[in-house]
């Protein structure tokens, strides 16, 4: 086998690709802790505005870490004090969105409401 053939074989391995899972991280692995700082800021905002009934929007490009921030935030929330649910709009693309969100909320919140006897 010549040197050229060996080089071709070794570079063929570099062309192999891996499929990555599209799953949000549950912890901030960046050195500047950006995701953790955003989750912390939202948490403190929520703690300071419990009576206000506010809506929080988290915007960013695909892959910017919105879901990671939400997972970190969820871990900070006291489940006895806050009811957290996650609705994946992409998974329900094409569904009548308003009806789907209401149904999802109802099914999820049912576990927090005491059962009628």
C-alpha positions, 0 to 999 in steps of 0.5 A: 500500500502506498503512502497516498492510499494510507492518507486517503483511508485515514481522511475517510474516517474524518468524513464520518459524521455523528447525529446529535440529540436535540436536547437542552442541557440541564446545567450551564457548562459555559465558563461565564455561566450566562444561562445560569445568570439569566435563570437566576435573574428570572427567578429573582424577578418572579420572587419579587413579583409574586402578587403582580401576575406577570408574563415573562417572554424568553426570546432567542435564536434556535440553539441559543439556550432558551430551553437550557435556561428554562431547565435551570430555572425549573430546578430553582423553583419550589414545586410547592410554591410554583406550578411549572409546565413546559409546552413545546410549540414545535412539537405541536406545529400545525395544531390549533395552537390555542386549543392545544395549549389549553388542553395541555394546561388542563392535563398538566394542572390536574395533578395540582388540584385536589380530587373531588370525592 
